[in-house]
Amino acid sequence: MRHSSHRPMTMLALAAVGALGLGACSDAAGESPTGGGEEIVIDTRHGPVAVERNAQRVAVLDNTAMETVRELGVEPVALPKPLLPREMFADWIADDEIRDAGTHREPDLDMVSAADPDLIIGGSRFDEHTSDLEAIATVIDIAPSDDSPEGYVQGLRDQTLALGEIFDAEQKAEELVAELDDAITRAAEATSGQSVFLAVATGNIIDNGAGRIGRIIEPLNLNDVFASEDLDADSVHQDSGLAPETIAQANPDWVIVLDRDAATTAAAEATPARELMAAQEAFRGTTFMAQDQVIYLDPYFYTREGIQAYTEAYVQIAEAFGS
């Protein structure tokens, strides 16, 4: 398991505090200028940012961090409630003490401000609002990204370890990373070069989902049947033009399905991915349908996308391929 570089950054923070004389009124190394908790420096997507360790009032806007901060014992003061998986976070959604930050498309920054946070955990969805959020409190964006130096999955590890350091819960964070690594190892051992189609159920059709879940198979021994095709990488949001007949002709051994509709559309309006797959006449007789080799990711995977969701996905793959 590769550990994050955040601990060396902490030492840098302590050295910087001493050099600037910020701890002149106290013998406690790393004390913040206001005399509050220890200040550490976290490496974010926008450079190093100094934050107060164990901040008490935290606005969490990054969907990939939601489950982790909860497991680390953090009770947020503001959340983008419409983006939360409804069943998983029913208690937070119903809690009037937690302000509703809206969505990244229709943010309610006044509510974030009214929550009076000490720290705002941003993320890619709220990236364009960073400057406005910085006027409210310290903002960090440590969300995993395909542009991360070592890819999205490593970004999950780094994010988790950083949150563990911020909230003084390193052991729990390391356990979450170990669970991910174990699941990846099991899935990698169970796969042996099989072909796979990475699908997304969006707009009540089956489309190419490689732009959103292609990262899942990066540490595995699987081959995306459309890896060499010039398909729209953002087809998770719109029709790429990939016809069911084209998928059937490629005849992959397996299909992994992201049900975006289930995560973003009212249940009455969305056709479940299983039904969409079964309804495709072109898929009859294909290897993946005939041998029941279709893996359906958690219905809320699209709005989760954190270390827990990926750990579960790798466990699914390991069990399906190992059976």
C-alpha positions in Angstrom: 0.0 0.0 0.0 1.4 3.4 -1.0 1.0 6.1 1.6 0.1 9.6 0.9 2.7 12.4 1.0 0.5 14.4 3.5 2.7 13.5 6.6 5.8 15.2 5.1 3.6 18.2 4.3 2.6 18.3 7.9 6.2 18.7 8.9 6.6 21.4 6.3 3.6 23.2 7.9 5.2 23.1 11.4 8.5 24.4 10.0 6.7 27.2 8.2 4.7 28.2 11.4 8.0 28.4 13.3 9.7 30.3 10.6 7.0 32.9 10.5 6.9 33.3 14.2 3.2 32.4 14.3 3.8 30.3 17.4 5.6 33.0 19.2 2.9 33.3 21.9 3.0 29.6 22.6 5.4 26.7 23.1 3.1 24.4 21.2 4.6 23.7 17.7 2.1 24.1 14.9 -0.4 26.1 16.9 -2.6 28.2 14.5 -2.2 32.0 14.5 -5.5 32.4 16.2 -4.5 30.2 19.1 -6.9 27.4 18.0 -5.9 23.8 17.1 -2.8 22.6 15.4 -2.4 23.8 11.8 -1.3 21.4 9.1 -0.7 21.7 5.4 -2.6 19.5 3.0 -1.6 18.9 -0.6 -4.7 19.8 -2.7 -5.5 19.8 -6.4 -4.8 23.6 -6.3 -1.6 23.4 -4.3 -0.7 23.3 -0.6 -3.4 24.7 1.8 -3.1 25.2 5.6 -6.0 23.9 7.6 -6.8 23.6 11.2 -6.5 20.0 12.4 -9.8 18.6 13.6 -11.9 21.5 12.4 -15.3 21.4 14.2 -17.5 23.2 11.6 -17.1 21.5 8.3 -19.1 22.0 5.1 -18.8 19.0 2.9 -19.6 19.7 -0.8 -17.6 16.9 -2.4 -19.7 13.8 -3.0 -16.6 11.5 -3.1 -15.8 12.5 0.5 -19.3 12.1 2.1 -19.1 8.5 3.3 -15.5 8.9 4.5 -16.1 12.0 6.6 -19.1 10.2 8.2 -17.0 7.1 9.0 -14.4 9.4 10.5 -17.0 10.8 12.9 -17.6 14.2 11.2 -21.0 15.8 11.5 -21.2 18.5 8.7 -22.8 21.9 9.0 -23.7 22.1 5.3 -24.2 19.6 2.5 -25.5 19.6 -1.1 -28.5 17.5 0.0 -30.0 17.0 -3.4 -26.8 15.2 -4.5 -26.8 12.7 -1.6 -27.9 9.1 -2.0 -31.4 9.3 -0.5 -31.5 6.1 1.5 -27.8 6.1 2.7 -28.0 9.7 4.0 -31.6 10.0 5.0 -30.6 11.2 8.5 -28.4 14.0 7.2 -31.0 15.0 4.6 -33.7 15.3 7.2 -31.6 17.1 9.7 -32.6 20.8 9.7 -29.4 21.6 11.7 -27.4 20.8 8.6 -27.8 23.5 5.9 -28.6 22.6 2.4 -26.0 23.9 0.0 -28.1 23.1 -3.1 -26.3 21.5 -6.1 -23.3 22.5 -8.2 -25.7 23.7 -10.9 -27.9 25.7 -8.5 -25.7 26.3 -5.4 -26.9 28.1 -2.3 -23.8 29.7 -1.1 -25.7 31.9 1.3 -26.7 28.7 3.2 -23.0 27.7 3.2 -22.1 31.0 4.7 -24.9 30.9 7.2 -23.5 27.5 8.4 -20.4 29.5 9.5 -17.9 26.7 8.5 -14.2 26.6 9.6 -13.4 24.4 6.6 -15.1 23.6 3.3 -14.3 20.4 1.6 -14.9 21.2 -2.1 -14.6 19.0 -5.1 -14.8 18.8 -8.9 -18.5 19.5 -9.0 -18.2 22.7 -7.1 -14.8 23.7 -8.6 -16.2 26.7 -10.5 -17.5 28.2 -7.2 -14.1 27.9 -5.4 -13.4 31.7 -5.3 -16.8 32.5 -3.9 -16.4 29.7 -1.3 -12.9 31.0 -0.3 -14.6 34.2 0.8 -16.5 32.1 3.4 -13.8 29.8 4.8 -10.8 27.8 3.9 -11.5 25.5 0.9 -9.7 22.3 0.1 -10.2 20.2 -3.0 -8.7 16.7 -2.4 -11.2 14.8 -4.6 -9.8 12.0 -6.7 -9.5 12.8 -10.4 -8.5 11.1 -13.6 -6.0 13.9 -13.8 -4.4 12.9 -10.5 -0.7 12.1 -10.9 -1.3 8.4 -10.5 -4.9 8.2 -11.5 -8.3 8.2 -9.9 -7.9 5.1 -7.7 -4.7 6.4 -6.2 -6.5 9.7 -5.7 -9.0 7.8 -3.6 -6.2 6.6 -1.3 -4.7 10.0 -1.1 -8.0 11.7 -0.3 -8.8 9.2 2.4 -5.5 9.5 4.1 -5.7 13.3 4.0 -9.1 13.3 5.6 -7.8 10.9 8.2 -5.0 13.4 9.0 -7.3 16.4 9.1 -9.8 14.8 11.5 -7.2 13.0 13.6 -8.5 9.6 12.5 -5.5 8.1 10.7 -6.1 4.6 11.8 -9.6 4.4 10.4 -8.4 6.1 7.1 -5.7 3.5 6.8 -8.2 0.7 7.3 -10.4 2.1 4.5 -7.4 2.2 2.2 -6.4 -1.4 3.2 -10.0 -2.6 2.4 -9.7 -1.0 -1.1 -6.3 -2.5 -1.7 -7.5 -6.0 -0.7 -10.6 -5.7 -3.0 -8.4 -4.6 -5.9 -6.0 -7.5 -5.3 -8.8 -10.0 -5.3 -10.4 -8.6 -8.4 -7.1 -8.5 -10.2 -6.4 -12.1 -9.4 -9.9 -13.1 -10.6 -9.6 -11.5 -14.0 -7.5 -12.9 -16.8 -7.9 -10.9 -20.0 -11.6 -11.2 -20.5 -13.3 -8.6 -22.8 -15.7 -6.2 -21.2 -18.2 -3.4 -22.2 -18.4 -0.5 -19.7 -22.0 0.5 -19.9 -24.1 3.4 -18.5 -27.9 3.5 -18.2 -28.7 7.2 -19.0 -31.7 8.8 -20.6 -33.4 5.3 -20.4 -30.9 3.9 -22.9 -27.8 1.8 -22.7 -24.7 3.7 -23.8 -20.9 3.8 -23.5 -19.9 4.5 -19.9 -16.1 4.3 -20.3 -15.8 8.0 -19.7 -17.1 7.5 -16.1 -16.1 4.0 -15.1 -13.2 3.1 -17.3 -10.9 3.8 -14.3 -12.4 0.8 -12.6 -10.6 -1.7 -14.8 -7.2 0.1 -14.9 -5.7 -2.1 -12.2 -7.4 -5.3 -13.5 -6.7 -7.7 -16.3 -9.7 -6.8 -18.5 -10.0 -5.4 -22.0 -12.5 -2.7 -22.9 -14.0 -3.8 -26.3 -14.4 -0.1 -27.3 -11.0 1.1 -26.0 -9.8 1.9 -29.5 -13.1 3.5 -30.7 -13.4 7.3 -31.1 -16.4 7.4 -28.8 -17.6 10.5 -26.8 -15.8 10.3 -23.5 -18.6 12.3 -21.9 -21.3 9.9 -23.0 -22.3 9.4 -19.4 -24.1 12.7 -19.8 -25.3 12.4 -23.4 -26.0 9.9 -26.2 -22.7 8.8 -27.8 -24.5 7.2 -30.7 -23.4 3.7 -29.7 -26.1 1.4 -31.0 -27.1 -1.8 -29.2 -26.3 -3.7 -32.4 -22.7 -2.4 -32.3 -22.4 -3.6 -28.7 -23.8 -7.0 -29.6 -21.5 -7.3 -32.6 -18.5 -6.7 -30.3 -19.9 -9.5 -28.1 -17.9 -8.8 -24.9 -17.5 -11.6 -22.4 -18.8 -9.3 -19.6 -20.6 -6.0 -19.1 -20.2 -3.7 -16.1 -23.2 -1.3 -15.8 -23.4 2.2 -14.1 -27.0 3.1 -13.6 -26.8 6.9 -13.8 -30.6 7.2 -14.1 -31.2 5.5 -10.8 -28.9 7.9 -9.0 -30.2 11.1 -10.6 -33.8 10.5 -11.6 -36.9 10.0 -9.5 -37.6 6.3 -9.2 -40.9 6.6 -11.1 -39.2 8.1 -14.1 -36.2 5.8 -14.4 -36.2 2.4 -16.0 -33.8 0.2 -13.9 -30.7 -0.8 -15.7 -31.5 -4.5 -15.5 -34.8 -3.9 -17.3 -33.0 -1.8 -20.0 -30.5 -4.6 -20.6 -33.1 -7.3 -20.8 -35.2 -5.2 -23.2 -32.4 -4.9 -25.8 -33.4 -7.4 -28.6 -29.9 -7.1 -30.0 -28.4 -8.5 -26.8 -30.2 -11.8 -27.1 -27.7 -14.5 -27.9 -24.7 -12.5 -26.7 -22.1 -14.1 -24.4 -22.8 -11.7 -21.6 -26.5 -12.2 -21.6 -26.5 -15.9 -22.3 -24.0 -16.6 -19.4 -25.5 -14.0 -17.1 -22.2 -12.1 -17.0 -23.5 -8.6 -16.3 -22.4 -6.7 -13.2 -24.6 -3.9 -12.0 -22.8 -1.4 -9.8 -24.6 0.1 -6.8 -27.5 2.2 -8.0 -26.0 5.3 -6.3 -22.5 4.7 -7.6 -22.7 7.8 -9.8 -23.4 10.1 -6.9 -21.1 8.3 -4.5 -17.8 7.6 -6.4 -15.8 7.5 -3.1 -13.5 4.9 -1.7 -16.4 2.8 -0.3 -18.2 2.7 -3.7 -15.0 1.5 -5.5 -14.2 -1.0 -2.8 -17.7 -2.5 -3.2 -17.3 -2.5 -7.0 -14.0 -4.5 -6.8 -15.6 -6.9 -4.4 -18.4 -7.4 -6.9 -16.0 -8.0 -9.7 -13.9 -10.5 -7.6 -16.9 -12.5 -6.6 -18.5 -12.5 -10.1 -15.3 -13.5 -11.9 -14.3 -15.9 -9.2 -17.6 -17.8 -9.2 
